[in-house]
Amino acid sequence: MKVWYDLHMHSCLSPCADDDMTPCNMAGMGMLKGLSVMALTDHNSCKNCPAFFKACEGYGILPLAGTELSTAEDIHMVSLFETLEEAMAFDEALDSHRMDLPNNPAIFGNQLIMGEDDRPLGTFGPLLIAATDLWMGDAAALVRSFGGVIYPAHIDRPANGIVSVLGDLPGGYGFTAVEFHDRDKIPLYRERYAEVEGKRLVVSSDAHTLGAISEAENFFELDLEEDAPPGELRRALFRFLRQDEKLPPLSRKI
């Protein structure tokens, strides 16, 4: 079964995202682009994930709850949770690790919390794009303690990627996947960094605007029937990201 995905995108809760990146708009755009699975990964928060889950139900898209976690090193990590309940429990735990710095919407942008049917519920006060106080190893341990999977985001980008910050892709953290923004850079990073080998290679948009959400061009090949129920697909996807099954070749729609 081919699963067309985009596992990294920001809603209007992230101050750097457009205000029209509402849960319903994002789910509708994902449907138009032919995606099967979408993950909402706002900066250091999961607070728009409940509305996103509800929006995706109407479009036949499997939603994943997550966050783009900023470590104390200011390295961005994609963190995904198998259930919405685990994501929201993690979000509550993250409250004590965010920087106590108020957002200035005039400088950084709005941080809009949305309810069902894109009903505004309010704004989030602390600035979400600031780094947390979690060092990378502690961040990984905290995410996993809530049943999540965590891996370095956009390792091929010049800002906030693990390679750009540390100058390397270190082992020892138990990461089973890495994310690329530009698929064409994968061969170069495979050649330069031995730790890329053996990882799930995820290519996602890091979309902050509706138009930037991925087209249906990146997919995972899962050992499932095409009519597999959502719960089975969700479990298989997380097994895949955790490398609980054989690593298939990297695939892309031609």
Long-range contacts (C-beta under 8 A, 24 or more apart in sequence): 1-221, 1-222, 1-223, 1-224, 1-225, 1-226, 1-228, 1-233, 2-36, 2-219, 2-220, 2-221, 2-222, 2-251, 3-36, 3-37, 3-219, 3-220, 3-221, 3-222, 3-233, 3-237, 4-34, 4-35, 4-36, 4-37, 4-216, 4-217, 4-218, 4-219, 4-253, 5-35, 5-36, 5-37, 5-38, 5-39, 5-204, 5-214, 5-218, 5-219, 5-220, 6-30, 6-35, 6-37, 6-38, 6-39, 6-204, 6-205, 6-207, 6-213, 6-214, 6-218, 7-37, 7-38, 7-39, 7-41, 7-64, 7-66, 7-78, 7-80, 7-179, 7-202, 7-204, 8-39, 8-41, 8-68, 8-78, 8-153, 8-154, 8-179, 8-202, 8-204, 8-205, 8-206, 8-207, 9-38, 9-39, 9-40, 9-41, 9-204, 9-205, 9-206, 9-207, 9-208, 9-212, 9-213, 10-40, 10-41, 10-42, 10-43, 10-68, 10-206, 10-207, 10-208, 11-40, 11-42, 11-48, 11-52, 11-112, 11-114, 12-48, 12-110, 12-111, 12-112, 12-114, 13-42, 13-43, 13-45, 13-47, 13-48, 13-111, 13-112, 13-113, 13-114, 13-124, 13-128, 14-42, 14-43, 14-109, 14-111, 14-128, 14-129, 14-208, 15-43, 15-103, 15-105, 15-108, 15-109, 15-110, 15-111, 15-127, 15-128, 15-129, 16-43, 16-108, 16-109, 16-129, 16-208, 17-42, 17-109, 17-208, 17-209, 18-208, 18-209, 18-210, 19-109, 19-110, 19-112, 20-210, 21-207, 21-208, 21-209, 21-210, 22-112, 22-114, 22-118, 23-48, 23-51, 23-52, 23-54, 23-55, 23-56, 23-114, 23-118, 24-55, 24-117, 24-118, 25-118, 25-210, 26-52, 26-55, 26-210, 26-213, 27-52, 27-55, 27-56, 27-58, 27-59, 27-61, 27-63, 28-55, 28-59, 29-210, 29-213, 30-56, 30-59, 30-61, 30-213, 31-59, 31-60, 31-61, 33-213, 33-214, 33-215, 33-216, 34-215, 34-216, 35-61, 35-213, 35-214, 35-216, 36-61, 36-62, 36-216, 36-219, 37-61, 37-62, 37-63, 37-64, 37-233, 37-237, 38-62, 38-63, 38-64, 38-213, 39-63, 39-64, 39-65, 39-66, 39-78, 39-80, 39-204, 40-64, 40-65, 40-66, 41-66, 41-67, 41-68, 41-78, 41-79, 41-80, 42-67, 42-68, 42-128, 43-67, 43-68, 43-70, 43-128, 43-129, 44-68, 44-69, 44-70, 44-94, 44-98, 44-128, 44-129, 44-130, 44-132, 45-91, 45-94, 45-124, 45-128, 46-81, 46-87, 46-88, 46-90, 46-91, 47-91, 47-113, 47-124, 48-113, 48-114, 49-84, 49-87, 49-88, 50-84, 50-88, 51-114, 51-115, 51-116, 51-118, 53-84, 54-116, 55-116, 55-118, 62-230, 62-233, 62-234, 62-237, 64-234, 64-237, 66-148, 67-91, 67-94, 68-153, 68-206, 69-94, 69-132, 69-134, 69-139, 69-143, 69-150, 70-129, 70-130, 70-131, 70-132, 70-160, 71-131, 71-132, 71-134, 71-135, 71-136, 71-139, 72-131, 72-132, 72-133, 72-134, 72-135, 72-136, 73-131, 73-135, 73-136, 73-165, 73-166, 74-131, 74-160, 74-165, 75-136, 75-152, 75-160, 75-161, 75-162, 75-165, 75-166, 76-152, 76-153, 76-154, 76-160, 76-161, 77-136, 77-139, 77-140, 77-143, 77-150, 77-151, 77-152, 77-153, 78-150, 78-151, 78-152, 78-153, 78-179, 78-202, 78-204, 79-139, 79-143, 79-148, 79-149, 79-150, 80-148, 80-149, 80-150, 80-238, 80-241, 81-146, 81-147, 81-148, 82-147, 82-148, 82-234, 82-235, 82-238, 83-147, 86-146, 86-147, 86-148, 87-146, 87-148, 89-146, 90-142, 90-143, 90-146, 90-148, 93-142, 93-146, 94-132, 94-142, 97-132, 97-133, 97-134, 97-142, 98-126, 98-128, 98-130, 98-132, 99-126, 99-127, 99-130, 99-131, 99-132, 99-133, 100-126, 101-126, 101-127, 101-130, 102-126, 102-127, 103-127, 103-128, 136-162, 136-173, 137-173, 140-173, 140-174, 140-175, 149-176, 149-177, 149-238, 149-241, 149-242, 150-175, 151-175, 151-176, 151-177, 151-178, 151-179, 151-199, 151-200, 151-202, 151-241, 152-178, 152-179, 153-179, 153-206, 154-179, 154-180, 154-181, 154-206, 155-179, 155-180, 155-189, 156-180, 156-181, 156-182, 156-185, 156-189, 157-181, 163-189, 163-193, 168-193, 169-193, 169-195, 169-196, 170-195, 171-195, 175-199, 176-200, 176-241, 176-242, 176-243, 177-201, 177-202, 177-241, 177-243, 178-202, 179-203, 179-204, 181-205, 181-206, 183-218, 183-252, 186-250, 198-247, 200-240, 200-241, 200-243, 200-247, 201-250, 202-241, 203-252, 216-253, 217-252, 217-253, 218-252, 218-253, 219-251, 219-252, 219-253, 220-248, 220-251, 221-248, 221-251
